[in-house]
Amino acid sequence: MKTIRLKEGKERSLLRRHPWIFDGAIARGGADAGETVRVESHAGEFLAWAAFSPASKIRARVWSFDEAQRIDASFVIAACAYSTRARARFDIKSDGLRLVHGESDGLPGLIVDRYGDTLVAQFLSAGTERWKDVLADALLDATGLTKLYERSDANSRALEGLPEVTGWLRGGPVAGGQAPPVEIELQEHGWKLGVNIAEGHKTGFYLDQRDSRKKFADTTRRLKFQRVLNCYCYTGGFTVAALCGGAAHVTSIDSSGPALVKAAANVALNGFDAARTSFMDADVNASLRQFAVAGRSFDAIVLDPPKFAPTAAHAERAARAYKDINRLAFKLLEPGGVLFTYSCSGGISADLFHKIVASAGADAGVDGYISERMGGAPDHPMTIAFPEGEYLKGLVVMRK
């Protein structure tokens, strides 16, 4: 077993059970990509077993802090089985759910979502890439399914020195036979959503916003929203939720024409009259400014933008972007109206996001009640030792 030894004082995060070891913390030692290494303190004390990644700034990701643990096929199989069983403890009203959430489930760099009878996996680290075949079989065995589609096309693969890979990993076409469908109909909270696992964002859809969509539908129903604005609508999850909640009309904006086509299809899939919706292929920021000039207003607005700050280094620039869209949204919100605003940027903490939204309200001359703080659905957990798992944060603000 190869060993890496840390610089003096660099063991503190590992003693707190944080699973990342950055390149600058290592005094000496190395290994091949994905190979398991023994991690020792500067004094030579055992700290962890980790997967080594020679190309990444995160030079090693911890598998286990137990010195007696062997990192072998049995370990990987057991981790997949445990993560899958854990989801049965959550109250998930959908046949789409996350089964493995990377470091939070002890499988750093592995993301696995289930869409009906199909699994979709992202192998985003050198360690999971090395164990890919064992992981694929273990996941299918744990779920009793036969189909697994790989979506290892995230930008983070390049940071690990890995190429993009997509396609059927298990259960694909055999000997020129017909491939399984990549268009899947997802059931969620009583409504339906079409998902394309080969082309959609992430593994095909934003399952992490499942509970927020339900909250938005319930709030729409309770407060009888009439004019709803859904910004960065993607394939219309919040649009469908608003319509299910009884909204009279929903305006949805996104800069992706293909996503808007799918959003309109999701409205039709749930049997809603297309006249209750309008879709805009446009820039959100520019559209909000145009609405303000035109004197338009809404009694409910959703801001669910893409990741503005992938790391803390981008936080300052991202904060300005978040502040601007929230300031504009507050100006368009009717008194008594509700803003559902989100950040999925890992570089923006929940505390900082609150401050950004507060500053946006002050600049807009608006105050409001924060009725709820939102986060990812429970199948996207964070752990005590890994706060970076809390990438999604949101606020529900009722304008005074």
Sine and cosine of phi, psi and omega as CSV:
sin_phi,cos_phi,sin_psi,cos_psi,sin_omega,cos_omega
0.00,0.00,0.79,-0.61,0.02,-1.00
-0.97,0.23,0.41,-0.91,-0.10,-1.00
-0.79,-0.61,0.62,-0.79,0.23,-0.97
-0.88,-0.47,0.63,-0.77,0.00,-1.00
-0.90,-0.44,0.70,-0.71,-0.08,-1.00
-1.00,0.05,0.32,-0.95,0.12,-0.99
-0.95,0.31,0.35,-0.94,-0.04,-1.00
-0.87,0.50,0.75,-0.66,0.03,-1.00
1.00,0.07,-0.12,0.99,-0.06,-1.00
-1.00,0.03,0.09,1.00,0.00,-1.00
-1.00,0.02,-0.08,1.00,-0.15,-0.99
-0.87,0.49,-0.70,0.72,-0.03,-1.00
-0.91,0.42,-0.58,0.81,0.04,-1.00
-0.93,0.36,-0.57,0.82,0.06,-1.00
-0.92,0.40,-0.39,0.92,0.10,-0.99
-1.00,-0.01,0.13,0.99,0.03,-1.00
0.94,0.35,0.46,0.89,0.12,-0.99
-0.99,0.16,0.72,-0.69,-0.21,-0.98
-1.00,0.02,0.06,1.00,-0.05,-1.00
-0.95,-0.30,0.63,-0.77,0.10,-1.00
-0.82,-0.57,0.90,-0.43,-0.05,-1.00
-1.00,0.09,0.38,-0.92,-0.09,-1.00
-0.85,0.52,-0.59,0.81,-0.03,-1.00
-0.94,0.34,-0.17,0.99,-0.01,-1.00
-1.00,0.00,-0.17,0.98,-0.14,-0.99
-1.00,-0.09,0.80,-0.60,0.03,-1.00
-0.99,0.10,-0.68,0.73,0.02,-1.00
-0.30,-0.95,0.29,-0.96,0.03,-1.00
0.96,-0.28,0.34,-0.94,0.00,-1.00
-0.12,-0.99,-0.03,-1.00,-0.02,-1.00
-0.21,-0.98,0.03,-1.00,0.07,-1.00
-0.97,0.24,0.27,-0.96,-0.02,-1.00
-0.87,0.49,0.83,-0.56,0.03,-1.00
0.99,0.12,-0.12,0.99,-0.03,-1.00
-0.94,0.33,0.60,-0.80,0.03,-1.00
-0.97,0.22,0.74,-0.67,0.02,-1.00
-0.83,-0.56,0.46,-0.89,0.14,-0.99
-1.00,0.06,0.79,-0.61,-0.01,-1.00
-0.97,-0.23,0.82,-0.58,-0.02,-1.00
-0.85,-0.53,0.45,-0.89,0.10,-0.99
-0.95,0.31,0.11,-0.99,0.03,-1.00
-0.86,0.51,-0.49,0.87,0.00,-1.00
-1.00,0.07,-0.01,1.00,0.04,-1.00
1.00,-0.03,0.17,0.99,0.02,-1.00
-0.99,0.13,0.60,-0.80,0.02,-1.00
-0.91,0.42,0.68,-0.73,0.05,-1.00
-0.86,-0.51,-0.69,0.72,-0.11,-0.99
-0.17,-0.99,0.25,-0.97,0.25,-0.97
-0.97,-0.24,0.73,-0.68,-0.09,-1.00
-0.61,-0.79,0.38,-0.93,0.10,-0.99
-1.00,-0.01,0.80,-0.60,-0.08,-1.00
-1.00,0.03,0.63,-0.78,0.02,-1.00
-0.71,-0.71,1.00,-0.09,-0.12,-0.99
-0.91,0.41,-0.30,0.95,-0.05,-1.00
-1.00,-0.10,-0.21,0.98,-0.16,-0.99
-0.98,-0.19,0.50,-0.87,0.14,-0.99
-0.91,0.42,-0.58,0.82,0.18,-0.98
-0.99,0.15,1.00,-0.05,-0.21,-0.98
-0.96,0.27,-0.40,0.92,0.05,-1.00
-0.48,-0.88,0.58,-0.81,0.02,-1.00
-0.84,-0.54,0.76,-0.65,-0.18,-0.98
-0.97,0.24,0.75,-0.67,0.18,-0.98
-1.00,0.04,-0.70,0.72,-0.10,-0.99
-0.41,-0.91,0.54,-0.84,0.08,-1.00
-0.98,-0.19,0.11,0.99,-0.03,-1.00
-0.99,-0.11,0.90,-0.43,-0.06,-1.00
-0.88,0.47,-0.48,0.88,-0.03,-1.00
-0.99,0.16,-0.17,0.99,-0.06,-1.00
-0.96,0.27,0.72,-0.69,0.12,-0.99
-0.99,-0.14,0.76,-0.65,0.03,-1.00
-1.00,-0.05,1.00,-0.06,-0.04,-1.00
-0.66,-0.75,-0.17,-0.99,-0.03,-1.00
-0.87,0.50,-0.60,0.80,-0.01,-1.00
-0.90,0.44,-0.62,0.78,0.03,-1.00
-0.89,0.45,-0.73,0.69,-0.02,-1.00
-0.90,0.44,-0.69,0.72,0.00,-1.00
-0.88,0.47,-0.70,0.72,-0.01,-1.00
-0.90,0.43,-0.62,0.78,0.00,-1.00
-0.91,0.42,-0.66,0.75,0.04,-1.00
-0.90,0.44,-0.68,0.73,-0.01,-1.00
-0.90,0.43,-0.67,0.74,-0.02,-1.00
-0.91,0.42,-0.71,0.71,-0.02,-1.00
-0.88,0.47,-0.65,0.76,0.00,-1.00
-0.92,0.40,-0.69,0.72,0.03,-1.00
-0.89,0.45,-0.58,0.81,-0.05,-1.00
-0.88,0.48,-0.50,0.86,-0.03,-1.00
-0.92,0.39,-0.38,0.92,0.03,-1.00
-0.93,0.38,-0.28,0.96,0.01,-1.00
-0.99,0.15,-0.28,0.96,-0.05,-1.00
-1.00,-0.06,0.52,-0.85,0.03,-1.00
-1.00,-0.01,1.00,-0.05,-0.10,-1.00
-0.92,-0.40,0.92,-0.40,-0.03,-1.00
-1.00,-0.07,0.92,0.40,-0.02,-1.00
-0.19,-0.98,0.43,-0.90,0.15,-0.99
-0.99,-0.15,0.26,0.97,0.17,-0.99
-0.88,-0.48,0.84,-0.54,-0.04,-1.00
-0.43,-0.90,0.36,-0.93,0.07,-1.00
-1.00,0.03,0.80,-0.60,0.00,-1.00
-0.99,-0.12,-0.52,0.85,0.02,-1.00
-0.70,-0.71,0.80,-0.60,-0.04,-1.00
-0.87,-0.50,0.84,0.54,0.14,-0.99
0.81,0.58,-0.76,-0.65,-0.07,-1.00
-0.84,0.55,-0.55,0.84,-0.02,-1.00
-0.90,0.43,-0.39,0.92,0.03,-1.00
-0.95,-0.32,0.28,0.96,0.06,-1.00
0.96,0.28,0.27,0.96,0.03,-1.00
-0.79,-0.62,0.96,0.28,-0.14,-0.99
-0.86,0.51,0.80,-0.60,0.02,-1.00
1.00,0.02,0.11,0.99,0.01,-1.00
-0.91,-0.41,0.80,-0.60,0.10,-1.00
-0.86,-0.52,0.79,-0.62,0.02,-1.00
-0.71,-0.70,0.84,-0.55,0.07,-1.00
-0.89,-0.45,0.52,-0.85,0.06,-1.00
-0.93,-0.36,0.79,-0.61,0.11,-0.99
-0.87,-0.50,0.99,-0.13,-0.04,-1.00
0.88,0.47,-0.88,-0.47,-0.04,-1.00
-0.99,-0.15,0.30,0.95,-0.06,-1.00
-0.79,-0.61,0.71,-0.71,0.11,-0.99
-0.99,-0.14,0.58,-0.82,0.10,-0.99
-0.79,-0.61,0.80,-0.60,-0.10,-0.99
-0.82,-0.58,0.57,-0.82,0.15,-0.99
-0.87,-0.49,0.86,-0.50,0.05,-1.00
-0.98,-0.19,0.98,-0.18,-0.24,-0.97
-0.95,-0.32,0.11,0.99,0.00,-1.00
-0.70,-0.72,0.33,-0.94,0.01,-1.00
-0.89,0.46,-0.56,0.83,-0.01,-1.00
-0.92,0.40,-0.73,0.68,0.00,-1.00
-0.94,0.35,-0.52,0.86,0.06,-1.00
-0.89,0.46,-0.66,0.75,-0.01,-1.00
-0.91,0.42,-0.54,0.84,-0.04,-1.00
-0.98,-0.21,0.32,0.95,-0.17,-0.99
-0.83,0.56,-0.76,0.65,-0.07,-1.00
-0.90,0.44,-0.67,0.75,0.03,-1.00
-0.90,0.43,-0.68,0.73,0.01,-1.00
-0.89,0.46,-0.69,0.72,-0.01,-1.00
-0.86,0.50,-0.74,0.67,0.00,-1.00
-0.92,0.39,-0.62,0.78,-0.01,-1.00
-0.91,0.42,-0.65,0.76,0.00,-1.00
-0.91,0.42,-0.67,0.74,0.03,-1.00
-0.93,0.37,-0.61,0.79,0.03,-1.00
-0.91,0.41,-0.63,0.78,-0.03,-1.00
-0.94,0.34,-0.48,0.88,-0.06,-1.00
-0.98,-0.21,-0.27,0.96,-0.06,-1.00
0.97,0.26,0.25,0.97,0.01,-1.00
-1.00,-0.10,0.11,-0.99,-0.06,-1.00
-0.81,-0.59,-0.14,0.99,-0.10,-0.99
-0.87,-0.49,0.76,-0.65,0.03,-1.00
-0.65,-0.76,0.86,-0.51,0.01,-1.00
-0.97,-0.25,0.71,-0.71,-0.01,-1.00
-0.99,-0.12,0.76,-0.64,0.08,-1.00
-0.84,-0.55,0.82,0.58,0.01,-1.00
-1.00,0.09,0.89,0.45,-0.05,-1.00
-0.83,-0.56,0.28,0.96,0.04,-1.00
-0.96,0.27,0.44,-0.90,-0.02,-1.00
-0.87,0.49,-0.45,0.89,-0.04,-1.00
-0.91,0.41,-0.33,0.94,0.07,-1.00
-0.87,0.49,-0.66,0.75,-0.02,-1.00
-0.89,0.46,-0.58,0.82,0.02,-1.00
-0.92,0.40,-0.38,0.93,0.05,-1.00
-1.00,-0.05,0.03,1.00,-0.03,-1.00
0.97,0.25,0.45,0.89,-0.07,-1.00
-0.91,-0.42,0.60,-0.80,0.04,-1.00
-0.98,0.20,0.32,-0.95,0.09,-1.00
-0.96,0.29,0.64,-0.76,0.02,-1.00
-0.66,-0.75,0.78,-0.63,0.09,-1.00
-0.66,-0.75,0.43,-0.90,0.05,-1.00
0.72,-0.69,0.05,-1.00,-0.03,-1.00
-0.95,0.30,0.86,-0.51,0.04,-1.00
-1.00,-0.04,-0.56,0.83,0.09,-1.00
-0.60,-0.80,0.61,-0.80,0.09,-1.00
0.98,0.17,0.26,0.97,0.01,-1.00
-0.98,0.18,-0.12,-0.99,-0.02,-1.00
-0.90,0.44,0.60,-0.80,-0.01,-1.00
-0.90,-0.44,0.78,-0.63,0.09,-1.00
0.78,0.63,0.77,0.64,0.07,-1.00
0.97,0.22,0.17,0.99,0.01,-1.00
-0.96,0.29,0.06,-1.00,-0.03,-1.00
-0.96,0.26,0.71,-0.71,0.01,-1.00
-0.96,0.26,0.51,-0.86,0.10,-1.00
-0.88,0.47,0.39,-0.92,-0.01,-1.00
-0.94,0.35,0.60,-0.80,0.12,-0.99
-0.98,-0.20,-0.16,0.99,0.13,-0.99
-1.00,-0.01,0.88,-0.47,-0.09,-1.00
-0.81,-0.58,0.64,-0.77,0.05,-1.00
-0.99,-0.13,0.89,-0.46,-0.07,-1.00
-0.99,-0.12,0.70,-0.71,0.09,-1.00
-0.99,-0.16,0.77,-0.63,-0.04,-1.00
-0.52,-0.86,0.87,-0.49,0.10,-1.00
0.77,0.64,0.55,0.83,0.05,-1.00
1.00,-0.02,-0.08,1.00,0.11,-0.99
-0.89,-0.46,0.11,-0.99,-0.07,-1.00
-0.85,-0.53,0.56,-0.83,0.00,-1.00
-0.64,-0.76,0.78,-0.63,0.06,-1.00
-0.99,0.14,0.71,-0.71,-0.05,-1.00
-0.77,-0.63,0.69,-0.72,0.12,-0.99
-0.94,-0.34,0.95,-0.31,-0.11,-0.99
-0.96,0.26,-0.27,0.96,0.00,-1.00
-1.00,0.02,-0.43,0.90,-0.12,-0.99
-0.85,-0.53,-0.37,0.93,-0.08,-1.00
-0.92,0.40,0.28,-0.96,0.06,-1.00
-0.88,0.47,0.44,-0.90,-0.03,-1.00
0.82,0.57,-0.86,-0.51,0.05,-1.00
-1.00,-0.09,0.16,0.99,0.00,-1.00
0.71,-0.70,-0.43,0.90,-0.08,-1.00
-0.30,-0.96,0.23,-0.97,0.02,-1.00
-0.99,-0.12,0.99,0.17,0.02,-1.00
-0.92,0.39,-0.40,0.92,-0.04,-1.00
-0.91,0.41,-0.33,0.94,0.00,-1.00
-1.00,-0.10,0.23,0.97,-0.06,-1.00
-0.83,0.56,-0.77,0.64,-0.05,-1.00
-0.95,0.32,-0.52,0.86,0.06,-1.00
-0.92,0.39,-0.61,0.79,0.06,-1.00
-0.89,0.45,-0.65,0.76,0.03,-1.00
-0.91,0.42,-0.67,0.74,0.03,-1.00
-0.87,0.49,-0.65,0.76,-0.01,-1.00
-0.92,0.38,-0.65,0.76,0.04,-1.00
-0.89,0.46,-0.70,0.71,-0.02,-1.00
-0.91,0.42,-0.65,0.76,0.00,-1.00
-0.93,0.38,-0.63,0.78,0.05,-1.00
-0.87,0.49,-0.69,0.73,0.00,-1.00
-0.91,0.40,-0.69,0.73,-0.08,-1.00
-0.94,0.35,-0.67,0.75,-0.07,-1.00
-0.99,-0.13,0.00,1.00,0.09,-1.00
0.82,0.57,0.81,0.59,0.05,-1.00
-0.88,0.47,0.65,-0.76,0.03,-1.00
-0.95,-0.31,-0.69,0.72,-0.05,-1.00
-0.89,-0.46,0.94,-0.34,-0.07,-1.00
-0.92,-0.40,0.65,-0.76,0.07,-1.00
-0.88,-0.48,0.85,-0.53,0.01,-1.00
-0.92,-0.39,0.96,-0.29,-0.04,-1.00
-0.99,-0.10,0.61,-0.79,-0.11,-0.99
0.84,0.54,0.79,0.61,-0.23,-0.97
-0.95,0.30,-0.30,0.95,-0.06,-1.00
0.79,0.62,-0.84,-0.54,-0.05,-1.00
-1.00,-0.10,0.32,0.95,0.22,-0.98
1.00,0.06,0.45,0.90,0.02,-1.00
-0.86,0.51,-0.76,0.65,0.02,-1.00
-0.95,0.32,-0.46,0.89,0.05,-1.00
-0.90,0.44,-0.75,0.66,0.03,-1.00
-0.89,0.46,-0.66,0.75,0.01,-1.00
-0.87,0.49,-0.68,0.74,0.00,-1.00
-0.90,0.44,-0.67,0.74,0.02,-1.00
-0.91,0.41,-0.64,0.77,0.07,-1.00
-0.89,0.45,-0.49,0.87,0.04,-1.00
-0.99,0.16,-0.06,1.00,0.07,-1.00
0.99,-0.15,0.21,0.98,0.01,-1.00
-0.85,0.52,0.65,-0.76,-0.01,-1.00
-0.95,0.32,-0.65,0.76,-0.01,-1.00
-0.47,-0.88,0.64,-0.77,0.01,-1.00
-0.82,-0.58,0.84,-0.55,0.13,-0.99
-0.99,-0.14,0.81,-0.59,-0.08,-1.00
-0.85,-0.53,0.75,-0.67,-0.05,-1.00
-0.85,-0.53,0.70,-0.72,0.13,-0.99
-0.38,-0.92,0.45,-0.89,0.00,-1.00
-1.00,-0.01,0.08,1.00,0.02,-1.00
-0.95,-0.31,0.93,-0.36,0.04,-1.00
-0.87,0.50,-0.72,0.69,0.02,-1.00
-0.87,0.50,-0.60,0.80,0.03,-1.00
-0.91,0.42,-0.63,0.78,0.01,-1.00
-0.92,0.39,-0.57,0.82,0.08,-1.00
-0.87,0.49,-0.69,0.73,0.02,-1.00
-0.93,0.37,-0.56,0.83,0.04,-1.00
-0.89,0.45,-0.70,0.71,0.04,-1.00
-0.89,0.45,-0.61,0.79,0.03,-1.00
-0.91,0.42,-0.59,0.81,0.03,-1.00
-0.93,0.36,-0.57,0.82,0.10,-1.00
-0.88,0.47,-0.72,0.70,0.01,-1.00
-0.92,0.40,-0.60,0.80,-0.02,-1.00
-0.86,0.52,-0.51,0.86,-0.01,-1.00
-0.99,-0.10,0.13,0.99,0.13,-0.99
0.98,0.19,0.33,0.95,-0.01,-1.00
-1.00,0.03,0.52,-0.85,0.05,-1.00
-0.93,0.37,0.81,-0.58,-0.02,-1.00
-0.86,0.51,-0.39,0.92,-0.01,-1.00
-0.92,0.39,-0.27,0.96,0.02,-1.00
-0.99,0.11,0.03,1.00,-0.04,-1.00
-0.72,-0.69,0.42,-0.91,0.22,-0.98
-0.64,-0.77,0.66,-0.76,-0.06,-1.00
-0.88,-0.47,0.73,-0.69,-0.04,-1.00
-0.86,-0.50,0.87,-0.49,0.12,-0.99
-1.00,0.05,1.00,-0.03,-0.18,-0.98
-0.36,-0.93,0.21,-0.98,0.12,-0.99
-0.97,0.23,0.76,-0.65,-0.07,-1.00
-0.90,0.43,-0.74,0.67,-0.06,-1.00
-0.85,0.52,-0.74,0.68,0.00,-1.00
-0.90,0.44,-0.62,0.79,-0.01,-1.00
-0.91,0.41,-0.66,0.75,0.02,-1.00
-0.89,0.46,-0.63,0.78,0.04,-1.00
-0.91,0.41,-0.65,0.76,0.02,-1.00
-0.90,0.43,-0.65,0.76,0.04,-1.00
-0.87,0.49,-0.66,0.75,-0.01,-1.00
-0.89,0.46,-0.69,0.73,0.02,-1.00
-0.89,0.45,-0.62,0.78,-0.03,-1.00
-0.98,0.19,-0.11,0.99,0.02,-1.00
0.97,0.23,0.37,0.93,0.02,-1.00
-0.98,0.18,0.46,-0.89,0.05,-1.00
-0.58,-0.81,0.30,-0.95,-0.04,-1.00
-0.66,-0.75,0.48,-0.88,0.05,-1.00
-0.99,-0.16,0.02,1.00,0.16,-0.99
-0.42,-0.91,0.72,-0.70,0.00,-1.00
-0.72,-0.69,0.68,-0.73,0.12,-0.99
-0.92,-0.39,0.80,-0.61,0.13,-0.99
-0.89,-0.45,0.96,-0.26,-0.01,-1.00
-0.78,-0.63,0.93,0.36,-0.12,-0.99
-0.97,0.26,0.24,-0.97,0.10,-1.00
-0.93,0.36,0.03,-1.00,-0.06,-1.00
-0.94,0.35,0.92,-0.39,0.04,-1.00
-1.00,0.06,-0.45,0.89,-0.07,-1.00
-0.71,-0.70,1.00,-0.05,0.00,-1.00
-0.90,0.43,-0.48,0.88,0.04,-1.00
-0.69,-0.73,0.19,-0.98,0.00,-1.00
-0.89,0.47,-0.41,0.91,0.00,-1.00
-0.91,0.42,-0.39,0.92,-0.01,-1.00
-0.99,-0.12,0.08,1.00,-0.17,-0.98
-0.89,0.46,-0.65,0.76,-0.08,-1.00
-0.90,0.43,-0.73,0.68,0.01,-1.00
-0.91,0.42,-0.66,0.75,0.00,-1.00
-0.90,0.43,-0.61,0.79,-0.01,-1.00
-0.86,0.51,-0.63,0.78,0.03,-1.00
-0.90,0.43,-0.64,0.77,0.00,-1.00
-0.92,0.38,-0.69,0.73,0.04,-1.00
-0.89,0.45,-0.67,0.74,-0.03,-1.00
-0.89,0.45,-0.66,0.75,-0.07,-1.00
-0.91,0.43,-0.72,0.69,-0.04,-1.00
-0.94,0.34,-0.56,0.83,0.03,-1.00
-0.95,0.32,-0.61,0.79,0.05,-1.00
-0.87,0.49,-0.72,0.70,0.01,-1.00
-0.91,0.42,-0.64,0.77,0.00,-1.00
-0.90,0.44,-0.67,0.74,0.03,-1.00
-0.86,0.51,-0.62,0.79,0.00,-1.00
-0.92,0.40,-0.47,0.88,-0.02,-1.00
-1.00,0.00,-0.16,0.99,-0.10,-0.99
-1.00,0.06,0.77,-0.63,0.05,-1.00
-0.91,0.41,0.53,-0.85,0.16,-0.99
-0.82,0.57,0.74,-0.68,-0.09,-1.00
1.00,0.06,-0.15,0.99,0.05,-1.00
-0.97,0.25,0.21,-0.98,-0.11,-0.99
-0.82,-0.58,0.72,-0.69,0.08,-1.00
-0.95,-0.30,0.84,-0.55,0.17,-0.98
-0.98,-0.20,0.95,-0.30,-0.09,-1.00
-0.84,-0.54,0.65,-0.76,-0.16,-0.99
-0.71,-0.71,0.39,-0.92,0.22,-0.97
-0.70,-0.71,0.78,-0.63,0.08,-1.00
-0.95,-0.30,0.31,0.95,-0.03,-1.00
-1.00,0.08,0.85,-0.52,0.04,-1.00
-0.89,0.46,-0.44,0.90,-0.02,-1.00
-0.99,0.16,-0.05,1.00,0.03,-1.00
-0.92,-0.40,0.92,-0.40,0.00,-1.00
-0.96,0.27,0.26,-0.96,0.04,-1.00
-0.88,0.47,-0.63,0.78,0.01,-1.00
-0.91,0.41,-0.70,0.72,0.01,-1.00
-0.91,0.41,-0.63,0.78,0.01,-1.00
-0.88,0.47,-0.67,0.75,0.06,-1.00
-0.85,0.52,-0.70,0.72,-0.01,-1.00
-0.90,0.43,-0.62,0.79,0.02,-1.00
-0.89,0.45,-0.72,0.69,-0.01,-1.00
-0.91,0.42,-0.63,0.77,0.04,-1.00
-0.89,0.45,-0.67,0.74,0.02,-1.00
-0.91,0.41,-0.60,0.80,0.04,-1.00
-0.90,0.44,-0.67,0.74,0.03,-1.00
-0.90,0.44,-0.65,0.76,0.00,-1.00
-0.89,0.45,-0.68,0.73,0.01,-1.00
-0.92,0.39,-0.51,0.86,0.02,-1.00
-0.99,0.11,-0.11,0.99,-0.05,-1.00
0.95,0.32,0.54,0.84,-0.10,-1.00
-0.80,-0.60,0.65,-0.76,0.16,-0.99
-0.87,-0.49,0.30,-0.95,-0.02,-1.00
-0.31,-0.95,0.30,-0.95,0.06,-1.00
-1.00,-0.01,0.78,-0.63,0.15,-0.99
-1.00,0.08,0.97,-0.26,-0.07,-1.00
-1.00,0.07,-0.35,0.94,-0.03,-1.00
-0.26,-0.97,0.55,-0.84,0.17,-0.99
-0.97,-0.22,0.72,-0.69,-0.05,-1.00
-0.92,-0.39,0.42,-0.91,0.07,-1.00
-0.57,-0.82,-0.18,-0.98,0.03,-1.00
-0.93,0.37,0.40,-0.92,0.06,-1.00
-0.86,0.51,0.41,-0.91,-0.14,-0.99
-0.89,0.46,-0.33,0.94,0.05,-1.00
-0.99,0.15,0.10,1.00,0.14,-0.99
-0.89,-0.46,0.90,0.43,-0.21,-0.98
-0.98,0.22,0.39,-0.92,0.29,-0.96
-0.93,-0.37,0.35,-0.94,0.02,-1.00
-0.89,-0.46,0.20,-0.98,0.00,-1.00
-0.86,0.52,-0.63,0.78,-0.09,-1.00
-1.00,0.09,-0.21,0.98,-0.10,-1.00
-0.75,-0.66,0.96,0.27,-0.04,-1.00
-0.90,0.43,-0.32,0.95,0.05,-1.00
-0.88,0.47,-0.27,0.96,0.06,-1.00
-0.91,0.41,-0.30,0.95,0.02,-1.00
-1.00,0.03,0.94,0.35,-0.02,-1.00
-0.99,0.10,-0.51,0.86,-0.05,-1.00
-0.99,-0.15,0.80,-0.60,0.06,-1.00
-0.62,-0.78,0.52,-0.85,-0.05,-1.00
-0.50,-0.86,0.33,-0.94,0.04,-1.00
-0.76,-0.65,0.66,-0.75,0.14,-0.99
-0.96,-0.27,0.92,-0.40,-0.13,-0.99
-0.88,-0.48,0.84,-0.54,0.08,-1.00
-0.99,-0.14,0.87,-0.49,-0.02,-1.00
-0.93,0.38,0.73,-0.69,0.06,-1.00
-0.94,0.35,0.00,0.00,0.00,0.00
